Amino acid sequence: MLLNVDPFNRNNEHFNVSFKVLGDVIEAVGTPDFVHRLTVLLNEVVPLDVAHVERSRVDVSMPSGYRCEWIGSSGIGMENAEVSDVMTLYYERFQDADPLFADLRGKTGTLLVVRDISALPPGEFRQRLFDDVRIGHECVLARGTRYAQHSIALERARRQPPFSLAEMTRFRAVSDFLFPLLELHASTTAAKRIAHLPTDTAPLSMFDARVAAEGIRLSKREYETCKHLIAGKTLPETAEILEVRLASAESYVKRAFAKLGVRTKRELIAWGHGTPALGHVAGGDATH
């Protein structure tokens, strides 16, 4: 259900976000702690159990036409393991079948949507993503351009009341200063999960796709060195192909690896497949 909420009407209610909590979020931009601190801030505005952050970008190589990336999730007083398992399941099997996000992707401006979980038909999607993890209420705030969209999903357990219109208004009101921080964070960190990464794509194509998706700037020589290593060449063979000294090839590798955050040829190939992106999760209990 799409809500038409006036972003400037706070329903005559005061809500305060402390400067310390806001400062903590700003300080954490680009670090693994960002989503957790964002969740703590949002909990001051709208009480919640778990928050999820996603980015989607236009990508014609993906089955849906969008590259959908899980930036992170965090909960209030919750464990890490369950959210990681469920989010992995969501992006591997259910992301394309999710009607809420299918309707949101590609739309511009700021949109606030409430999912009626009770109206979802019985089946594995509802069972695995909501019933099994005891989630009864969800709302999503998304902001998009024609090229990319960022979204924040808030969820509550069944024991909690539904999100009220006043709470949705408060959620919408803080978006103008939260989304720029989220966009900056997403542009400087690797996604934890990318939906539907083609498994039959050549390693170099997968490497190219991830370099482009994360906006990493490799020099021509740095890229060519990585390309030949991914193709199975040794470093001396690569130096010979590029007609440079071995010491120069070693320098290109060192600079490229530093930018990519890898240490070995094996890690380089795994990075192209997205494996290093499945790292830290700050906390949580469910999924959108």
C-alpha positions as CSV (number, residue, x, y, z in Angstrom):
1,M,0.0,0.0,0.0
2,L,1.5,3.3,-1.1
3,L,1.0,6.1,1.4
4,N,0.7,9.8,0.4
5,V,2.5,11.3,3.4
6,D,3.2,15.0,3.7
7,P,6.9,15.2,4.5
8,F,6.5,18.5,6.4
9,N,3.5,17.5,8.5
10,R,4.7,15.9,11.7
11,N,1.1,15.5,13.0
12,N,1.9,18.0,15.8
13,E,4.1,15.5,17.5
14,H,7.6,16.3,18.7
15,F,10.3,13.8,17.9
16,N,13.9,14.3,18.7
17,V,17.0,12.8,17.3
18,S,20.0,13.4,19.6
19,F,23.0,15.1,18.1
20,K,25.2,12.3,19.4
21,V,23.2,9.6,17.6
22,L,23.2,11.6,14.4
23,G,26.9,12.2,14.8
24,D,27.5,8.5,15.3
25,V,25.8,7.8,12.0
26,I,27.8,10.4,10.1
27,E,31.0,9.1,11.6
28,A,30.2,5.6,10.5
29,V,29.7,6.3,6.8
30,G,31.8,3.9,4.8
31,T,32.4,1.6,7.8
32,P,30.8,-1.8,8.7
33,D,29.0,-0.1,11.7
34,F,27.0,2.3,9.5
35,V,23.8,0.3,9.2
36,H,23.7,-0.6,12.9
37,R,24.1,3.1,13.9
38,L,21.5,4.1,11.3
39,T,19.1,1.6,12.9
40,V,19.7,3.0,16.3
41,L,18.8,6.5,15.0
42,L,15.7,5.2,13.3
43,N,14.6,3.5,16.4
44,E,14.5,6.9,18.1
45,V,12.1,8.1,15.4
46,V,10.0,4.9,14.9
47,P,10.3,2.0,17.3
48,L,11.4,-1.1,15.3
49,D,12.8,-4.6,15.5
50,V,15.0,-4.7,12.4
51,A,16.0,-2.5,9.5
52,H,17.3,-3.5,6.1
53,V,19.1,-1.3,3.6
54,E,19.2,-2.0,-0.2
55,R,20.4,-0.3,-3.4
56,S,19.2,-1.1,-6.9
57,R,20.7,0.2,-10.1
58,V,19.8,-0.1,-13.7
59,D,21.7,-3.0,-15.2
60,V,20.5,-4.6,-18.4
61,S,22.7,-7.7,-17.9
62,M,20.6,-8.7,-14.9
63,P,17.4,-10.7,-15.4
64,S,15.2,-8.1,-13.7
65,G,17.0,-5.2,-15.4
66,Y,18.3,-4.0,-12.1
67,R,21.4,-4.9,-10.0
68,C,19.9,-5.3,-6.5
69,E,22.4,-5.0,-3.6
70,W,21.9,-5.8,0.0
71,I,23.9,-3.0,1.8
72,G,23.2,-4.3,5.3
73,S,20.7,-5.1,8.1
74,S,20.6,-4.5,11.8
75,G,18.2,-5.1,14.7
76,I,17.6,-3.8,18.2
77,G,18.8,-6.3,20.7
78,M,18.9,-9.2,18.1
79,E,21.3,-11.8,17.0
80,N,23.3,-11.8,13.7
81,A,23.0,-15.3,12.4
82,E,19.3,-15.4,11.5
83,V,19.2,-12.2,9.5
84,S,22.2,-13.3,7.5
85,D,20.7,-16.6,6.6
86,V,17.3,-15.1,5.7
87,M,18.8,-12.3,3.6
88,T,21.0,-14.7,1.7
89,L,17.8,-16.8,1.0
90,Y,15.9,-13.7,-0.1
91,Y,18.5,-12.5,-2.6
92,E,19.2,-16.0,-3.9
93,R,15.6,-17.1,-4.4
94,F,12.9,-14.6,-3.7
95,Q,14.1,-11.1,-4.7
96,D,12.6,-11.3,-8.2
97,A,9.3,-12.6,-6.8
98,D,8.8,-9.8,-4.2
99,P,5.9,-7.8,-5.5
100,L,6.6,-4.8,-3.2
101,F,10.1,-4.1,-4.5
102,A,9.2,-5.1,-8.1
103,D,6.7,-2.2,-8.1
104,L,9.2,0.2,-6.4
105,R,12.2,-0.3,-8.6
106,G,12.7,2.3,-11.3
107,K,10.4,4.8,-9.8
108,T,11.8,8.3,-9.0
109,G,11.3,10.5,-6.0
110,T,10.6,9.5,-2.4
111,L,8.0,6.8,-1.9
112,L,6.7,5.3,1.4
113,V,5.1,1.8,1.2
114,V,3.5,-0.5,3.8
115,R,3.4,-4.2,3.1
116,D,0.2,-6.0,4.3
117,I,1.9,-9.2,5.4
118,S,-1.4,-10.8,6.4
119,A,-2.6,-10.5,2.8
120,L,0.3,-12.4,1.4
121,P,-0.8,-15.7,0.0
122,P,0.3,-18.9,1.8
123,G,3.5,-20.2,0.4
124,E,7.3,-20.4,0.8
125,F,7.8,-16.7,0.3
126,R,5.6,-15.7,3.2
127,Q,6.6,-18.7,5.3
128,R,10.4,-18.4,5.1
129,L,10.7,-14.6,5.1
130,F,8.0,-13.6,7.5
131,D,6.2,-16.3,9.4
132,D,9.3,-18.4,10.4
133,V,11.1,-15.3,11.7
134,R,8.0,-13.9,13.4
135,I,7.8,-10.6,11.4
136,G,4.3,-9.1,11.2
137,H,4.7,-5.6,10.0
138,E,6.9,-3.9,7.4
139,C,7.2,-0.4,5.8
140,V,9.7,0.7,3.2
141,L,11.0,4.2,2.4
142,A,12.7,4.5,-1.0
143,R,14.3,7.3,-2.9
144,G,15.2,7.0,-6.5
145,T,16.5,8.6,-9.7
146,R,16.2,7.2,-13.2
147,Y,19.5,5.3,-12.6
148,A,19.5,4.1,-8.9
149,Q,17.3,3.7,-5.9
150,H,18.1,3.4,-2.2
151,S,15.6,1.9,0.2
152,I,15.2,1.4,4.0
153,A,12.8,-1.2,5.2
154,L,11.6,-1.2,8.8
155,E,10.1,-4.4,10.4
156,R,8.3,-5.2,13.6
157,A,7.6,-8.6,15.2
158,R,4.1,-9.9,15.3
159,R,3.9,-9.0,19.0
160,Q,4.3,-5.3,18.2
161,P,1.5,-3.0,16.8
162,P,1.4,-2.0,13.1
163,F,3.2,1.2,12.0
164,S,0.9,4.1,12.5
165,L,0.4,7.0,10.1
166,A,2.1,9.3,12.6
167,E,5.1,7.0,12.7
168,M,5.2,6.9,8.9
169,T,5.2,10.7,8.8
170,R,8.1,10.9,11.2
171,F,10.0,8.2,9.1
172,R,9.4,10.3,6.0
173,A,10.5,13.5,7.7
174,V,14.0,12.3,8.5
175,S,14.6,10.9,5.0
176,D,15.9,14.2,3.6
177,F,19.1,14.1,5.7
178,L,19.4,10.3,6.0
179,F,19.3,9.3,2.3
180,P,22.4,11.4,1.4
181,L,24.3,9.6,4.1
182,L,23.0,6.3,2.9
183,E,23.9,7.1,-0.7
184,L,27.4,8.1,0.2
185,H,27.9,5.0,2.3
186,A,26.6,2.7,-0.4
187,S,29.0,4.3,-2.9
188,T,32.0,3.6,-0.8
189,T,31.4,0.1,0.4
190,A,30.8,-3.4,-1.1
191,A,27.4,-4.9,-1.1
192,K,26.9,-7.9,1.2
193,R,24.9,-9.7,-1.4
194,I,24.1,-9.0,-5.1
195,A,21.0,-10.7,-6.3
196,H,21.1,-13.0,-9.3
197,L,24.8,-12.7,-10.2
198,P,25.0,-14.9,-13.3
199,T,26.8,-18.1,-12.6
200,D,27.7,-18.9,-16.2
201,T,29.4,-15.6,-16.8
202,A,33.2,-15.7,-17.5
203,P,35.4,-14.7,-14.6
204,L,36.6,-11.5,-16.3
205,S,33.1,-10.4,-17.1
206,M,32.1,-10.9,-13.5
207,F,35.2,-8.9,-12.4
208,D,34.4,-6.1,-14.9
209,A,30.8,-6.0,-13.6
210,R,31.9,-5.6,-10.0
211,V,34.5,-3.0,-10.7
212,A,31.9,-1.0,-12.6
213,A,29.2,-1.5,-9.9
214,E,31.5,-0.3,-7.1
215,G,33.0,2.6,-9.1
216,I,36.6,1.4,-8.5
217,R,39.2,3.3,-10.6
218,L,42.0,1.1,-11.9
219,S,44.6,2.5,-14.2
220,K,44.9,0.9,-17.7
221,R,48.0,-1.1,-16.6
222,E,46.5,-2.1,-13.3
223,Y,43.4,-3.4,-15.1
224,E,45.4,-5.2,-17.7
225,T,47.5,-6.9,-15.1
226,C,44.4,-8.1,-13.2
227,K,42.9,-9.3,-16.5
228,H,45.8,-11.5,-17.3
229,L,46.0,-12.9,-13.8
230,I,42.3,-13.8,-13.9
231,A,42.9,-15.5,-17.2
232,G,45.4,-17.8,-15.5
233,K,48.7,-16.1,-16.5
234,T,51.5,-15.9,-14.0
235,L,53.0,-12.5,-13.1
236,P,56.2,-13.0,-15.2
237,E,54.0,-14.1,-18.2
238,T,51.8,-11.0,-17.6
239,A,54.9,-8.7,-17.6
240,E,56.0,-10.3,-20.9
241,I,52.6,-9.8,-22.5
242,L,52.5,-6.2,-21.4
243,E,56.1,-5.7,-22.4
244,V,57.1,-4.2,-19.1
245,R,59.7,-5.2,-16.5
246,L,58.6,-7.7,-13.8
247,A,59.1,-5.0,-11.2
248,S,56.7,-2.8,-13.0
249,A,54.1,-5.6,-13.2
250,E,54.6,-6.2,-9.5
251,S,53.9,-2.5,-8.8
252,Y,50.7,-2.6,-10.9
253,V,49.5,-5.7,-9.0
254,K,50.3,-4.1,-5.6
255,R,48.3,-0.9,-6.4
256,A,45.4,-2.8,-7.9
257,F,45.2,-5.3,-5.0
258,A,45.2,-2.4,-2.5
259,K,42.3,-0.8,-4.3
260,L,40.3,-4.0,-4.4
261,G,41.2,-5.1,-0.9
262,V,42.7,-8.5,-1.9
263,R,46.1,-10.1,-1.3
264,T,46.4,-13.0,-3.7
265,K,45.4,-14.1,-7.2
266,R,42.8,-16.5,-5.7
267,E,41.3,-13.7,-3.7
268,L,41.2,-11.5,-6.9
269,I,39.1,-14.1,-8.7
270,A,36.9,-14.7,-5.7
271,W,36.4,-10.9,-5.4
272,G,35.1,-10.8,-9.0
273,H,32.6,-13.5,-8.0
274,G,31.4,-11.4,-5.1
275,T,32.6,-13.6,-2.4
276,P,34.3,-10.9,-0.2
277,A,31.1,-9.0,-0.1
278,L,29.5,-11.4,2.3
279,G,31.1,-10.1,5.4
280,H,30.1,-8.4,8.6
281,V,26.4,-8.1,9.6
282,A,25.7,-5.7,12.4
283,G,22.7,-7.6,13.7
284,G,19.1,-8.5,12.9
285,D,16.3,-11.0,12.9
286,A,14.4,-11.0,9.7
287,T,14.1,-9.8,6.1
288,H,12.1,-7.8,3.8
